[in-house]
């Protein structure tokens, strides 16, 4: 049978049209099955690599979920407030007004950010806090290690140093310089509060507190001023790593003393801190897992939006890595940031257990953390060894 060229062309066109219609039908069916969820992140700042990874992990994880799941498309937007509580309130309210389905936030001020919780509740937008806390009963949960607990443990290490290394050995006495982010900030309320729980019970421990507003330069200046006033410093506690570096720089600068002469304990373990720990200039840093905080929050936020309260864990539960799989199998900057579940295990507690500053209760997803010393400062599991560009 002879078939003309026109017939062949017609058959081909019909075939192509059928394929196109079929593909369009499949895409349309997928679009109908796919649920789009719009999430907003209100970070308190992005001024160091911890905060950078904290934000990047949020975006990476949401992108990976959209690739991995045929039934889900996660859209994201985020802001950072530069350690300014008033600005963060404004930014968070704008995110809510944009129509986000859920808000994840690292509150910079324990009390001031309550207004955002009230606004989110009014608009029916669920909230999960990560890294830092807010005194409100509205958030679904807080995801974090508990910087108060960590700061208390750092304070206990300082007490042990005063007892074993400072004359007269065996007595707990000496002068500790505390570098604070400032009254009312989350770091001061939480981290400062934990530190004082450890040291204030010893009447011969003299704590000199200086406000350095989380800044390295201010911390250096305040430390130098303290030394120039004639005070001898036996140990330093800093509420974040930037101030830890400032204290370290001051001790390097001041004549007749070096960082190796003073015990320095700091919350944070970003790359510069790790370098100074490795050199023996900073003694210990508290390392929290920022790559995991927001992915854990995203997981529960999405489950809550899709399934309601039954998707949330119960108080008293212990969540293991077998219970909650965060790893997506994707690499970012050539590294799988969730390969090892260093967040686990996590305990589900009441926020009123976190601090006496918290009077309004909600769920606390308490992750694990790591104390970094010369023995483990070069571990690839530490977020500070993650290859972030520009830090």
C-alpha positions as CSV (number, residue, x, y, z in Angstrom):
1,X,0.0,0.0,0.0
2,X,1.4,3.4,-1.0
3,X,1.1,6.2,1.5
4,X,1.5,9.7,0.3
5,X,3.8,12.2,2.0
6,X,0.7,14.3,2.9
7,X,-0.8,11.3,4.8
8,X,2.5,10.7,6.6
9,X,2.7,14.3,7.7
10,X,-1.0,14.2,8.8
11,X,-0.4,11.0,10.9
12,X,2.8,12.6,12.4
13,X,0.9,15.7,13.3
14,X,-1.9,13.7,14.9
15,X,0.7,11.7,16.9
16,X,2.5,14.8,18.1
17,X,-0.8,16.4,19.1
18,X,-1.8,13.3,21.0
19,X,1.6,13.3,22.8
20,X,1.2,17.0,23.6
21,X,-2.3,16.6,24.9
22,X,-1.3,13.6,27.0
23,X,1.6,15.5,28.5
24,X,-0.6,18.4,29.2
25,X,-3.2,16.2,30.8
26,X,-0.4,14.6,33.0
27,X,0.9,18.0,34.0
28,X,-2.6,19.2,34.7
29,X,-3.3,16.1,36.8
30,X,0.0,16.7,38.7
31,X,-0.9,20.3,39.3
32,X,-4.2,19.3,40.7
33,X,-2.6,16.8,43.1
34,X,0.2,19.2,44.1
35,X,-0.3,21.4,47.1
36,X,1.6,24.7,47.2
37,X,2.6,25.9,50.6
38,X,4.1,29.4,51.1
39,X,6.5,29.6,54.1
40,X,8.2,32.7,55.5
41,X,11.4,32.9,57.6
42,X,12.1,35.9,59.8
43,X,15.8,35.6,60.8
44,X,17.0,38.0,63.5
45,X,20.3,38.6,61.6
46,X,22.7,37.2,59.0
47,X,26.1,38.5,60.1
48,X,28.1,35.3,60.6
49,X,28.3,31.9,59.1
50,X,26.0,30.3,61.7
51,X,23.2,32.6,60.7
52,X,24.1,32.2,57.0
53,X,23.8,28.5,57.2
54,X,20.6,28.8,59.3
55,X,18.9,30.7,56.5
56,X,20.4,28.7,53.6
57,X,19.3,25.4,55.2
58,X,15.7,26.7,55.3
59,X,15.8,27.5,51.5
60,X,17.7,24.4,50.5
61,X,15.4,22.1,52.4
62,X,12.3,23.6,51.0
63,X,13.7,23.3,47.5
64,X,14.6,19.7,48.1
65,X,11.1,18.9,49.3
66,X,9.6,20.4,46.2
67,X,11.9,18.2,44.0
68,X,11.4,15.1,46.1
69,X,7.6,15.1,46.6
70,X,5.2,15.0,43.7
71,X,2.4,16.2,45.9
72,X,4.1,19.3,47.2
73,X,5.5,22.6,46.1
74,X,7.1,24.8,48.8
75,X,7.5,28.5,48.1
76,X,9.7,30.5,50.4
77,X,10.6,34.1,51.3
78,X,12.8,35.4,54.1
79,X,14.0,38.5,55.9
80,X,16.8,39.4,58.4
81,X,16.6,42.2,60.9
82,X,20.2,42.9,61.8
83,X,19.6,42.3,65.6
84,X,16.9,45.0,65.6
85,X,13.7,43.8,67.4
86,X,11.5,46.6,66.1
87,X,12.6,45.9,62.5
88,X,12.0,42.2,63.0
89,X,8.4,42.9,64.2
90,X,7.8,45.0,61.1
91,X,9.3,42.4,58.8
92,X,7.4,39.5,60.3
93,X,4.1,41.4,60.0
94,X,4.8,42.1,56.4
95,X,5.5,38.4,55.7
96,X,2.1,37.6,57.3
97,X,0.5,40.2,55.2
98,X,2.0,38.7,52.0
99,X,-0.2,35.6,52.6
100,X,2.3,33.1,53.9
101,X,0.8,29.8,55.1
102,X,3.3,29.5,58.0
103,X,5.9,31.6,59.7
104,X,9.2,30.4,61.1
105,X,11.0,33.0,63.2
106,X,14.1,33.4,65.3
107,X,12.9,36.1,67.7
108,X,15.5,38.7,68.7
109,X,13.6,39.8,71.8
110,X,11.8,37.5,74.1
111,X,9.0,39.9,75.0
112,X,8.9,42.4,72.1
113,X,8.2,39.6,69.5
114,X,5.0,38.7,71.3
115,X,3.2,41.3,69.2
116,X,4.1,39.2,66.1
117,X,2.6,36.1,67.8
118,X,-0.6,38.0,68.5
119,X,-0.8,39.3,64.9
120,X,-0.1,35.8,63.5
121,X,-2.9,34.4,65.7
122,X,-5.3,37.1,64.5
123,X,-4.5,36.2,60.9
124,X,-4.6,32.5,61.5
125,X,-1.0,31.9,60.5
126,X,0.8,29.1,62.4
127,X,4.2,29.9,63.9
128,X,7.3,27.9,64.8
129,X,10.2,29.6,66.5
130,X,13.8,28.3,66.0
131,X,17.1,29.1,67.7
132,X,15.6,31.8,69.9
133,X,12.4,32.0,71.9
134,X,9.4,34.2,72.6
135,X,7.2,34.4,75.6
136,X,3.8,33.5,74.1
137,X,1.5,30.5,74.1
138,X,0.8,30.8,70.4
139,X,3.8,29.1,68.6
140,X,3.2,25.4,67.7
141,X,6.7,24.7,69.0
142,X,10.2,25.9,69.5
143,X,13.1,24.0,67.8
144,X,16.5,24.4,69.5
145,X,19.0,23.0,71.9
146,X,18.3,25.5,74.6
147,X,21.0,28.1,74.9
148,X,20.2,28.7,78.5
149,X,21.2,25.1,79.3
150,X,24.3,25.4,77.2
151,X,25.3,28.6,78.8
152,X,24.8,27.1,82.2
153,X,27.1,24.3,81.2
154,X,29.7,26.8,80.0
155,X,29.4,28.5,83.3
156,X,30.0,25.3,85.1
157,X,33.2,24.8,83.0
158,X,34.4,28.2,84.1
159,X,33.6,27.3,87.8
160,X,35.7,24.1,87.4
161,X,38.6,26.2,85.9
162,X,38.5,28.6,88.8
163,X,38.6,25.8,91.2
164,X,41.4,23.8,89.6
165,X,43.6,26.4,87.8
166,X,43.4,29.7,89.7
167,X,45.2,30.3,93.0
168,X,44.4,29.3,95.6
169,X,43.6,25.9,93.9
170,X,40.7,24.2,95.4
171,X,38.7,27.3,96.1
172,X,36.0,28.7,93.7
173,X,37.0,32.3,93.5
174,X,38.1,34.8,90.8
175,X,36.9,37.5,88.4
176,X,34.9,36.6,85.3
177,X,34.2,39.1,82.5
178,X,30.7,38.6,81.0
179,X,30.2,40.2,77.6
180,X,26.5,40.8,77.1
181,X,24.3,41.5,74.0
182,X,22.3,43.9,76.1
183,X,19.3,43.9,78.5
184,X,16.1,42.4,77.0
185,X,17.8,40.7,74.1
186,X,17.2,36.9,73.7
187,X,20.9,36.3,74.2
188,X,21.1,38.2,77.4
189,X,17.9,36.8,78.9
190,X,18.6,33.2,77.8
191,X,22.4,32.8,77.6
192,X,23.2,35.3,80.3
193,X,20.6,33.7,82.5
194,X,22.0,30.3,82.1
195,X,25.6,31.5,82.8
196,X,24.5,33.3,86.0
197,X,22.7,30.1,87.2
198,X,26.1,28.4,87.3
199,X,28.2,31.2,88.8
200,X,26.0,33.3,91.0
201,X,25.9,30.7,93.7
202,X,29.5,31.3,94.6
203,X,30.0,34.4,96.6
204,X,33.8,34.6,95.8
205,X,33.2,34.7,92.1
206,X,33.1,38.3,90.9
207,X,31.2,38.8,87.6
208,X,31.9,42.0,85.7
209,X,29.2,42.5,83.0
210,X,29.8,44.7,80.0
211,X,27.3,45.3,77.2
212,X,28.9,44.9,73.8
213,X,25.7,44.5,71.7
214,X,26.9,41.3,70.1
215,X,29.7,43.2,68.2
216,X,33.3,42.0,68.0
217,X,34.7,45.6,68.0
218,X,32.7,46.6,71.0
219,X,33.7,43.5,72.9
220,X,37.4,44.2,72.2
221,X,37.0,47.8,73.5
222,X,35.0,46.7,76.6
223,X,37.6,44.0,77.4
224,X,40.5,46.4,77.0
225,X,38.7,49.0,79.2
226,X,38.2,46.4,81.9
227,X,41.9,45.5,81.8
228,X,43.0,49.1,81.8
229,X,40.9,49.8,84.9
230,X,43.3,47.5,86.8
231,X,41.0,44.5,87.0
232,X,42.6,41.1,86.7
233,X,40.4,38.7,84.6
234,X,40.6,35.0,85.2
235,X,37.9,33.9,82.8
236,X,35.6,35.4,80.1
237,X,32.1,34.3,79.2
238,X,30.6,35.7,76.0
239,X,27.0,35.4,74.9
240,X,28.0,34.9,71.3
241,X,31.1,34.1,69.2
242,X,31.6,37.6,67.8
243,X,32.1,38.9,71.3
244,X,34.3,35.9,72.0
245,X,36.6,37.0,69.2
246,X,36.6,40.5,70.5
247,X,37.7,39.4,73.9
248,X,40.3,37.2,72.4
249,X,41.7,40.1,70.3
250,X,41.8,42.4,73.3
251,X,43.8,39.8,75.3
252,X,46.2,39.5,72.3
253,X,46.6,43.3,72.3
254,X,47.0,44.1,76.0
255,X,50.6,44.0,77.2
256,X,51.6,41.4,79.7
257,X,48.7,39.0,79.1
258,X,47.5,36.6,76.3
259,X,44.4,34.6,75.6
260,X,46.2,31.5,76.9
261,X,46.3,33.1,80.4
262,X,42.5,33.5,80.6
263,X,39.8,30.8,80.2
264,X,37.5,31.9,77.4
265,X,34.1,30.2,77.0
266,X,31.6,31.3,74.3
267,X,28.3,30.3,72.8
268,X,28.9,29.7,69.1
269,X,31.6,27.8,67.1
270,X,31.8,29.4,63.7
271,X,35.0,29.1,61.6
272,X,37.0,31.9,63.3
273,X,36.1,30.5,66.7
274,X,37.2,27.0,65.6
275,X,40.5,28.4,64.4
276,X,41.1,30.1,67.8
277,X,40.1,26.9,69.7
278,X,42.6,25.0,67.6
279,X,45.3,27.5,68.4
280,X,44.5,27.2,72.1
281,X,43.3,30.8,72.4
282,X,39.6,30.1,73.1
283,X,39.0,27.1,75.4
284,X,35.4,26.0,74.6
285,X,32.6,26.9,72.3
286,X,29.0,25.7,72.3
287,X,28.0,24.3,68.8
288,X,24.4,24.1,67.9
289,X,23.1,22.5,64.7
290,X,21.8,25.4,62.5
291,X,21.5,23.2,59.4
292,X,18.8,21.2,61.2
293,X,16.7,23.8,63.1
294,X,14.7,25.1,60.2
295,X,14.3,21.8,58.3
296,X,12.8,20.3,61.4
297,X,10.5,23.3,61.7
298,X,9.6,23.1,58.0
299,X,8.8,19.4,58.4
300,X,6.4,19.9,61.3
301,X,4.9,23.1,59.8
302,X,4.0,21.4,56.5
303,X,2.6,18.3,58.4
304,X,0.5,20.7,60.6
305,X,-0.8,22.6,57.6
306,X,-1.8,19.4,55.8
307,X,-2.9,17.3,58.7
308,X,-3.6,19.5,61.8
309,X,-2.5,19.0,65.4
310,X,-2.3,15.2,65.1
311,X,1.0,15.7,63.1
312,X,2.8,17.2,66.1
313,X,4.7,15.1,68.6
314,X,3.4,14.6,72.2
315,X,4.9,16.0,75.3
316,X,7.4,13.6,76.9
317,X,8.3,11.9,73.7
318,X,11.9,11.3,72.6
319,X,12.3,11.8,68.9
320,X,15.1,9.8,67.2
321,X,16.6,10.0,63.7
322,X,14.6,6.9,62.9
323,X,11.4,8.7,63.8
324,X,12.3,11.8,61.8
325,X,14.2,11.7,58.6
326,X,15.6,15.1,57.6
327,X,18.2,14.0,55.0
328,X,17.0,14.6,51.4
329,X,20.0,13.0,49.6
330,X,20.8,16.3,47.8
331,X,24.1,18.1,48.1
332,X,24.5,21.8,48.6
333,X,27.9,23.5,48.1
334,X,29.1,19.9,47.3
335,X,28.1,18.7,50.9
336,X,25.1,16.9,52.2
337,X,24.3,19.2,55.2
338,X,22.0,16.6,56.8
339,X,24.1,13.4,56.3
340,X,24.6,12.9,60.0
341,X,21.7,13.5,62.4
342,X,23.6,15.4,65.0
343,X,20.4,17.0,66.2
344,X,19.2,13.7,67.6
345,X,17.8,12.6,69.9
346,X,15.4,15.3,70.8
347,X,13.1,15.6,73.8
348,X,9.7,17.1,73.6
349,X,9.3,19.4,76.6
350,X,7.3,22.3,77.9
351,X,8.7,25.8,77.2
352,X,8.1,26.7,80.8
353,X,11.0,24.2,81.5
354,X,13.3,26.4,79.4
355,X,13.5,29.5,81.5
356,X,11.8,31.4,84.3
357,X,11.4,34.2,81.8
358,X,8.9,32.0,79.9
359,X,5.5,32.2,81.6
360,X,3.4,31.2,78.5
361,X,3.7,27.6,77.6
362,X,4.1,25.8,74.2
363,X,6.1,22.8,72.9
364,X,9.9,22.6,73.0
365,X,11.6,20.3,70.5
366,X,14.9,20.2,72.3
367,X,17.7,19.1,70.0
368,X,21.2,17.9,70.9
369,X,24.4,20.1,70.8
370,X,28.2,19.7,70.9
371,X,30.9,21.3,73.1
372,X,33.9,22.2,71.0
373,X,37.5,22.0,72.4
374,X,40.9,21.4,71.0
375,X,40.0,17.7,70.9
376,X,37.2,18.0,68.3
377,X,37.5,21.4,66.7
378,X,38.4,20.0,63.3
379,X,35.5,17.5,63.1
380,X,33.7,17.6,59.8
381,X,30.4,17.2,61.7
382,X,30.7,20.7,63.0
383,X,28.7,23.3,61.0
384,X,31.6,25.7,61.3
385,X,33.6,23.5,59.0
386,X,30.9,23.7,56.3
387,X,32.4,25.3,53.1
388,X,30.3,28.5,53.1
389,X,31.6,31.1,50.6
390,X,32.5,34.5,51.9
391,X,33.3,33.6,55.5
